[in-house]
Amino acid sequence: MITANEWPKRCTCCARPYYAGEWTTLSFVGYMDDGDGGRLELRNCSCGTTLSIAIEMGLSWALAGDLAEVLRCDARELAGCPPQYAWPPQSKRVVSADDEQESVRLEKIADELSEIAKRGWYVDED
């Protein structure tokens, strides 16, 4: 598990430092085996370089930020917002009251998951 004394992670290309609370804001790439029975989480620096941290196996709080982003996308779609990168640009569509209510519910869940992801770096799970 990543501990506070292993931060900041520094990009090997541009040397930008990333602190624990910033990690989940980076673009998620995926996971890979570390070759020693562990697992690495991969994310891209703003310069495009892929960075990694060691993570525990299985579904954990480390995925909370990614799940929050998925829920936010679903919430925007339910609220009638066009896809973020739609081309040509589209206008917002009319939605039902039920869809609007579900959108608000998903946003609240996403906010809670984001908070868990931010705090998660400092939680001792052992």
Secondary structure by P-SEA (a helix, b strand, c coil): cccccccccccccccccccccccccccccccccccccbbbbbbbccccbbbbbbbcccccccaaaaaaaaaaaaaaaaaccccccccccccbbbbcaaaaaaaaaaaaaaaaaaaaaaaccccccc
